[in-house]
Amino acid sequence: MSTTSDETMRAISPTAWGGAELLAEIETPRPVPGPTEILVRVHAAGVNPTDFKQRVTGGLGLWGDPPILGYDVSGIVERVGLGVSLYAPGDEVFGMPLFPHQAGAYAEYVKGPARQFAPKPQSLDHVEAAALPLAALTAWQVLVDTAAVQPGQRVLIHAAAGGVGHLAVQIAKAHGAHVIGTASVGKHPLLRSLGADELVDYSAGPFEKAVGNVDVVVDTIGGDYPRRSLDTLRAGGVLVCLASPFDPGEDVAAEAAARGVRVAAPLVEPDRLALTEIAGLVESNALRPVIDTVLPLADARRAHELGESGRTTGKIVLRVA
């Protein structure tokens, strides 16, 4: 329960840029929505790898003072700014406002442009809805906007049980793709239940020896995965690199060009229309978030430590309200 005043709120901020141990709970002024903005009382905030990276690197120089982590938010509209017609106080919304600029979702209140939120899917509670925006928008923008996945195409998704991966499996399947995922064997039953058609245990041998004639590869791992993934792609295929740094390197780009493979490295963007499409998949039972762990806002440090362990399946979510 909050112990702050009507003008302040609890939030999570790093005392300095660096490790998870630097995260601390602070009391800070509650934001005030400006024209075309809404103020949302946060019920839950999703935790994403970009949160860990920006905690270490200083938020890409795009954050305010105090720096407040987090992008994924699900909550209830508290106030609306001048000119807002989409929402009214009391509406349930979810979104990923302002990315990659500071959104400050690890807090009791968040403000952002009204058109960067969408109505929360009615079949999800706030914890489940908060698990979706950044990861689901990433998967949607990669598969639908960047790769333009078509029915019958073969889509290979690396780290298929991860935060982006498990949603990409479902979105690709909803668009009629033949979905192949790499994951440890213990995660195969879950991925089959989400619609994966083929699964590869990356620890059993090189994935590029087990998979071929692929139309689209979604790589969230980086390292040597982009180069190795080229061996799975047909001419005319698309390699999408999401790991940081996004650029797979000049050697990979040159080899991809020689093979007739397109390389893309998109950065996710706030997108109300895509969020609405994602919500539609949820309501039609074609998409569901998998929640690994739910922790209170005050345990953000533990959430980051769990996320950085690389052993989670699906999403970590902070319960705020």
C-alpha positions in Angstrom: 0.0 0.0 0.0 1.2 3.5 -0.8 2.2 5.8 2.0 2.8 8.8 -0.3 0.8 12.0 -0.5 -1.6 13.0 -3.2 1.2 14.9 -5.0 3.9 12.2 -4.7 4.3 8.5 -5.6 6.6 5.6 -5.0 9.0 4.6 -7.8 12.1 2.5 -8.5 15.2 4.4 -9.5 18.9 3.4 -9.7 21.1 5.4 -7.2 23.8 5.1 -9.9 24.0 3.4 -13.3 25.2 -0.2 -12.8 24.2 -3.4 -11.1 20.8 -4.5 -9.8 21.9 -3.8 -6.2 21.7 -0.1 -7.1 17.9 -0.1 -7.5 16.1 1.7 -4.7 12.6 2.8 -3.9 12.1 6.6 -3.9 9.4 9.1 -3.4 9.0 11.5 -6.2 6.4 14.0 -7.6 3.5 12.5 -9.3 3.5 13.3 -13.0 0.9 15.7 -14.4 -0.6 15.0 -17.9 -0.2 17.7 -20.5 -2.2 18.2 -23.7 -3.0 14.9 -25.4 -1.6 12.9 -22.5 -3.2 10.6 -19.9 -2.1 9.9 -16.3 -2.4 6.1 -15.6 -2.5 4.6 -12.1 -0.2 1.6 -12.6 -1.5 -1.7 -11.5 1.4 -3.8 -12.9 4.6 -3.2 -14.8 6.4 -5.7 -17.1 10.1 -6.3 -16.8 12.2 -6.5 -19.9 15.9 -7.1 -20.8 16.1 -3.5 -22.1 15.4 -2.4 -18.5 18.6 -4.3 -17.4 20.6 -2.9 -20.2 19.5 0.7 -19.7 20.1 0.4 -15.9 23.8 -0.4 -16.8 24.3 2.0 -19.7 22.5 5.1 -18.3 19.3 5.0 -20.3 20.9 5.9 -23.6 21.1 9.5 -22.4 17.3 9.8 -23.0 16.0 9.8 -19.5 15.0 12.5 -17.0 15.8 13.1 -13.4 15.1 11.0 -11.4 15.6 8.1 -13.8 12.7 5.7 -13.3 12.9 2.3 -15.0 10.3 0.4 -17.0 8.2 0.6 -20.1 5.4 -2.0 -19.9 2.4 -0.8 -18.0 -1.2 -1.8 -17.3 -3.5 0.3 -15.2 -6.4 2.6 -14.9 -6.7 6.1 -16.3 -6.6 8.6 -13.5 -6.7 11.9 -15.4 -6.7 13.1 -19.0 -5.0 16.1 -20.5 -6.4 18.7 -22.8 -7.7 17.4 -26.0 -7.9 13.7 -25.1 -11.0 12.0 -26.5 -10.0 8.3 -26.6 -10.1 7.7 -22.8 -11.8 8.9 -19.6 -10.9 8.4 -16.0 -11.7 4.8 -15.0 -10.7 3.2 -18.3 -8.4 0.2 -18.2 -5.4 0.6 -20.6 -2.1 -1.0 -21.3 0.9 0.2 -23.3 4.6 1.0 -23.8 4.6 4.8 -23.8 7.6 6.9 -24.9 10.0 4.1 -25.8 13.0 4.5 -25.9 12.7 7.7 -23.9 11.9 7.4 -20.2 8.4 6.1 -19.5 8.9 5.3 -15.8 6.6 2.3 -15.5 8.2 1.1 -12.2 6.1 3.6 -10.4 2.6 4.2 -9.0 1.7 6.6 -11.8 2.8 7.0 -15.4 1.9 9.7 -18.0 2.2 9.4 -21.7 0.6 10.2 -25.0 -3.0 8.9 -25.1 -2.5 7.3 -28.5 0.4 5.2 -27.2 -2.0 3.2 -25.0 -4.8 0.8 -26.0 -7.8 -0.7 -24.1 -6.7 -3.6 -21.9 -7.9 -6.9 -23.1 -10.9 -7.8 -21.0 -9.9 -11.4 -20.6 -6.6 -10.5 -18.9 -5.9 -9.1 -15.5 -3.4 -6.3 -15.1 -0.5 -8.5 -14.4 -1.0 -10.5 -17.6 -1.6 -7.4 -19.6 1.6 -5.7 -18.3 3.5 -8.7 -19.7 2.5 -7.9 -23.2 3.3 -4.4 -24.6 7.1 -4.3 -25.3 7.6 -8.0 -26.1 4.4 -8.4 -28.1 4.9 -5.2 -30.0 8.5 -6.3 -30.8 7.2 -9.7 -32.1 4.4 -8.0 -34.1 6.6 -5.4 -35.7 9.2 -7.9 -36.6 6.9 -10.5 -38.1 4.1 -8.4 -39.5 5.7 -5.1 -40.4 9.3 -6.1 -41.1 9.2 -9.6 -42.4 5.5 -9.6 -43.7 5.1 -13.2 -42.8 2.7 -15.1 -45.0 0.8 -18.3 -44.5 2.9 -21.4 -45.0 6.2 -19.7 -44.6 8.8 -21.3 -42.3 9.7 -19.1 -39.4 12.6 -19.9 -37.0 12.5 -18.2 -33.6 15.5 -18.4 -31.4 15.0 -18.4 -27.6 11.4 -19.3 -28.4 10.4 -19.6 -24.7 11.7 -16.2 -23.8 9.7 -13.0 -23.3 9.7 -12.0 -27.0 10.1 -15.6 -28.3 7.0 -17.2 -26.8 4.8 -14.3 -28.1 6.5 -14.5 -31.5 5.7 -18.2 -31.7 2.0 -17.4 -31.2 1.8 -14.4 -33.5 3.6 -16.2 -36.3 1.2 -19.2 -35.9 -1.8 -16.8 -35.9 -0.5 -15.6 -39.3 -0.4 -19.1 -40.7 3.3 -19.7 -40.5 5.1 -23.0 -39.9 6.9 -22.2 -36.6 10.3 -23.6 -35.6 11.7 -22.8 -32.2 15.1 -23.3 -30.5 14.9 -23.9 -26.8 16.1 -26.3 -24.1 14.2 -29.6 -24.2 12.4 -28.9 -20.9 10.6 -26.0 -22.5 9.4 -28.0 -25.5 6.0 -29.0 -24.0 5.1 -25.4 -23.3 6.1 -24.3 -26.8 4.1 -27.1 -28.4 1.1 -25.9 -26.4 1.7 -22.4 -27.8 1.6 -23.7 -31.4 5.2 -24.5 -32.3 5.4 -27.0 -35.2 9.1 -28.0 -34.8 11.4 -27.7 -31.8 15.2 -27.8 -31.7 17.2 -28.5 -28.6 20.1 -26.1 -29.1 22.2 -28.1 -26.6 21.9 -31.3 -28.6 23.9 -30.0 -31.6 24.2 -27.0 -34.0 20.7 -25.8 -34.8 21.8 -25.0 -38.4 22.3 -28.7 -39.0 18.7 -29.5 -37.9 16.9 -26.7 -39.7 16.8 -25.5 -43.3 14.8 -23.8 -46.1 13.7 -21.1 -43.6 11.9 -17.9 -44.8 12.3 -15.8 -41.6 14.7 -16.0 -38.6 14.0 -14.0 -35.5 17.2 -13.8 -33.4 17.1 -12.4 -29.9 20.4 -13.9 -28.8 23.2 -12.3 -30.8 26.8 -13.5 -30.7 27.4 -16.1 -33.5 23.6 -16.8 -33.9 23.1 -14.3 -36.8 26.0 -15.8 -38.8 24.9 -19.4 -38.1 21.3 -18.5 -38.9 22.3 -17.6 -42.5 22.9 -21.4 -43.1 19.2 -22.0 -42.3 17.8 -19.3 -44.7 16.7 -19.7 -48.3 17.6 -17.1 -50.8 15.1 -14.3 -50.5 14.7 -14.9 -46.7 14.9 -12.4 -43.9 17.2 -12.4 -40.9 15.9 -10.1 -38.1 18.4 -9.3 -35.4 17.0 -8.1 -32.0 20.0 -8.6 -29.7 22.0 -5.7 -28.5 23.9 -4.4 -30.3 21.4 -4.7 -33.1 23.9 -4.5 -36.0 25.0 -8.1 -36.7 28.3 -6.9 -38.2 29.6 -6.1 -41.6 30.8 -9.7 -42.3 27.3 -11.0 -41.6 25.7 -8.3 -43.7 28.0 -9.0 -46.6 27.5 -12.7 -46.5 23.7 -12.2 -46.2 23.8 -10.0 -49.3 25.8 -12.6 -51.2 23.2 -15.2 -50.3 20.3 -13.0 -51.3 19.1 -12.7 -47.6 17.8 -9.4 -46.2 19.0 -8.4 -42.8 16.9 -6.1 -40.6 17.5 -4.7 -37.1 14.3 -2.8 -36.1 13.8 -1.0 -32.8 10.3 -1.4 -31.3 8.1 1.6 -31.4 4.9 2.6 -29.5 2.0 1.6 -31.6 -1.7 1.8 -30.5 -3.0 0.1 -33.6 -0.7 -2.9 -33.3 -1.6 -3.1 -29.6 -5.2 -3.2 -30.6 -4.5 -6.1 -33.0 -2.6 -7.9 -30.2 -5.5 -7.5 -27.9 -7.7 -9.0 -30.6 -5.5 -12.1 -30.7 -5.8 -12.3 -26.9 -9.6 -12.1 -27.0 -9.7 -14.8 -29.8 -7.6 -17.1 -27.7 -4.8 -17.0 -30.2 -2.3 -15.3 -27.9 -1.6 -15.6 -24.2 1.4 -14.3 -22.1 3.3 -16.8 -20.0 4.2 -15.3 -16.6 7.3 -16.7 -15.0 7.3 -14.6 -11.8 5.2 -11.9 -10.1 6.9 -9.7 -7.5 5.9 -6.5 -5.7 7.3 -3.2 -6.9 9.7 -3.0 -3.9 11.4 -6.2 -5.2 12.5 -4.8 -8.5 16.1 -5.7 -7.6 15.1 -9.3 -7.3 13.2 -9.1 -10.6 16.3 -7.9 -12.4 18.5 -10.5 -10.8 16.0 -13.2 -12.0 15.8 -11.7 -15.5 19.6 -11.5 -15.9 20.0 -15.1 -14.8 18.7 -16.1 -18.3 16.7 -19.0 -16.8 13.2 -17.5 -16.9 10.4 -18.7 -19.2 8.0 -16.0 -20.4 7.8 -12.7 -18.5 8.5 -11.2 -15.0 6.0 -8.7 -13.8 6.0 -6.2 -10.9 2.7 -5.8 -9.1 2.2 -2.1 -8.2 -1.3 -1.4 -7.1 
